[in-house]
Amino acid sequence: MAHFAELDASDKVIRVIVIDNNNNLDPDGNENELYGAAFCRDLLGGSKWVQCSYNRSFRVHFPGRGWTYDKSKNAFIPPQPYPSWVLDESTLTWSAPVS
C-alpha cells in the first residue's frame, strides 16, 4: 500500500489516504510518486498530494492532519505543541525550552 498526504496552499496536511501500490506505478511498472499523486487528484480532487511513508523510510515522519510538509527539508514536521518550543533541526521534532 502507498500512502499520500493532501496538502493545502500553505503545505499543511489536510488528510492522509492509502492507495493500492498498482496506482503508484509508471507504465514500466516502477514506483513513481507522480503517478500516485495524479491518481489521488483524479480520485479525490485537491491540487497537491505528496507521498509519505508509514514506516518512516523517507520524509522523516509519517504525517497526520495539521502537520506541515517542508519541501526544502523534504520532510513532514509535526505541529508546534507550544509557542515556546523550538524545532530540533537534526530530528525535526519539537523540544521544550527547558529539559
Secondary structure, DSSP 8 states (H G I E B T S, - for coil): -EEEEEE-TTSBEEEEEEE-GGGGB-TTS-B-HHHHHHHHHHHH--SEEEEE-TT-SSSSS---TT-EEETTTTEEE---SSTT-EEETTTTEEE-S--
